[in-house]
Amino acid sequence: MTANKNGHEGVKSLARSIILNDARLEALKEAEHSRHITDEHTQRVSSIRELFLGGTHIKSAGFASVANMILLNRSFQVLNLSDNEMMDRYLALLSQSISRNISLPLGKIYLIFNMITCVGVESFANAVCGLKTLRKIRLDNNLIRDRGAQLAKVVLTSISLFVLDL
């Protein structure tokens, strides 16, 4: 969906669909365990692993939908919210969802070309410290300054990143 200018209504619709799909998949997995249903039923329902919403102009309602998706999702490995004029308050909402979802296998997060300051970096750094699968964070072209870089180093001491782009 990157740069398609879908807006917040498109993202809200997509978020609802992903949440419903994930719930259906979880229900199938539970049924599989309790009634020994074969794998062929769960193969027909798949989870979204990579979500690219860069440049879609999702605004506050869209960020709220993404945060809700993150809170309930167990399959996202890549999340791209670049070039969406994301401000600290939206990153704080996203960060809260990340910190509350201990099952999230997120490996890469792209937050490039937004309006994130050191305040947003602090909440984000605290949230991602618990993500053992996280290997790549891109925060370049934001407004984080020296203080944001100092706060981002907290992440380096808690998880094994391969890339931290400030």
C-alpha positions in Angstrom: 0.0 0.0 0.0 3.0 2.3 0.1 2.4 5.7 -1.4 -1.0 4.9 -2.6 -2.6 7.7 -0.5 -5.2 5.3 0.8 -5.8 7.5 3.8 -7.1 6.7 7.3 -10.4 5.1 6.0 -8.5 2.7 3.8 -6.1 1.8 6.7 -9.1 1.4 9.1 -10.8 -1.0 6.7 -7.6 -3.0 6.1 -7.0 -3.1 9.9 -10.5 -4.6 10.5 -9.9 -7.2 7.8 -6.5 -8.2 9.2 -7.9 -8.4 12.8 -10.8 -10.6 11.7 -8.5 -12.8 9.6 -6.2 -13.2 12.6 -9.1 -14.1 14.9 -10.3 -16.7 12.4 -6.9 -18.2 12.1 -6.5 -18.4 15.9 -9.9 -20.1 16.2 -8.9 -22.6 13.5 -5.7 -23.3 15.3 -7.5 -23.8 18.6 -10.0 -26.2 16.9 -7.1 -28.0 15.3 -5.5 -28.7 18.7 -8.8 -29.7 20.4 -10.3 -31.8 17.6 -7.2 -32.8 15.7 -8.2 -31.1 12.5 -5.7 -31.5 9.7 -3.3 -28.7 8.7 -5.1 -28.3 5.4 -7.8 -26.2 7.0 -5.4 -23.7 8.5 -3.3 -23.5 5.3 -6.3 -21.8 3.6 -6.2 -18.9 6.1 -2.9 -17.1 6.3 -1.6 -14.2 8.3 -0.1 -10.9 7.1 3.6 -10.9 7.9 4.7 -7.7 6.2 2.7 -4.5 6.3 3.9 -1.5 4.2 1.9 1.7 4.9 4.5 4.2 3.9 3.3 7.5 2.4 -0.4 6.6 2.8 -1.3 9.7 4.8 -3.1 7.7 7.5 -3.6 10.5 10.1 -4.8 9.9 13.7 -7.6 7.4 13.0 -5.2 5.4 10.8 -2.5 5.3 13.5 -5.1 4.2 16.0 -6.1 1.3 13.7 -2.5 0.3 13.2 -1.9 0.3 17.0 -5.0 -1.8 17.5 -3.8 -4.3 14.8 -0.4 -4.5 16.5 -2.0 -5.1 19.9 -3.9 -8.1 18.5 -1.5 -9.5 15.9 0.8 -12.4 16.3 2.4 -12.6 12.8 3.7 -9.1 11.8 7.4 -9.4 11.1 7.9 -6.2 9.1 6.1 -2.9 9.7 6.6 0.2 7.5 5.0 3.5 8.6 7.4 5.8 6.8 6.5 9.1 5.3 3.2 9.5 7.2 3.9 12.7 9.2 3.8 10.5 12.4 4.1 12.6 15.5 5.2 11.5 19.0 1.7 10.9 20.2 1.0 8.4 17.4 4.3 6.7 18.1 3.4 6.5 21.8 0.2 4.8 20.9 2.0 2.3 18.7 4.7 1.8 21.3 2.1 1.0 23.9 0.6 -1.7 21.7 4.0 -3.2 20.9 4.9 -3.4 24.6 1.6 -5.1 25.5 1.9 -7.7 22.7 4.6 -10.1 23.9 3.8 -12.5 21.1 4.6 -10.1 18.3 7.5 -11.5 16.1 8.4 -8.0 14.7 11.8 -8.1 13.1 11.9 -4.8 11.2 10.3 -1.4 11.8 10.6 1.5 9.4 9.6 4.9 10.6 11.6 7.0 8.1 10.5 10.6 7.1 8.1 11.3 9.9 8.0 14.0 12.6 9.3 12.0 15.5 11.3 13.8 18.2 13.3 12.5 21.2 10.0 12.3 23.2 8.7 9.7 20.7 12.0 7.8 20.6 11.9 7.4 24.4 8.5 5.7 24.4 9.4 3.6 21.4 12.8 2.6 22.8 11.1 1.4 26.1 8.5 -0.5 24.1 10.8 -2.4 21.8 13.3 -3.5 24.5 11.1 -6.6 25.0 11.1 -7.6 21.3 13.7 -10.4 21.1 13.0 -10.8 17.3 13.7 -7.2 16.4 16.8 -6.8 14.2 16.3 -3.6 12.2 15.0 -0.1 13.2 15.0 2.8 10.7 14.3 6.2 12.3 16.3 8.4 9.9 15.0 11.7 8.6 13.0 12.5 11.7 13.5 15.2 14.3 15.2 13.2 17.0 18.4 15.2 17.4 21.2 14.3 19.9 18.8 13.4 22.7 16.9 11.0 20.6 20.1 9.2 19.6 21.1 9.0 23.2 17.7 7.4 24.1 17.9 5.0 21.1 21.1 3.5 22.6 19.0 1.9 25.3 17.7 -0.4 22.6 21.2 -1.4 21.7 21.9 -2.6 25.2 18.7 -4.7 25.4 18.3 -6.5 22.1 20.6 -7.7 19.3 20.0 -5.3 16.5 21.7 -5.7 13.1 20.7 -2.2 11.9 19.8 1.0 13.8 19.5 3.8 11.3 19.2 7.2 12.9 
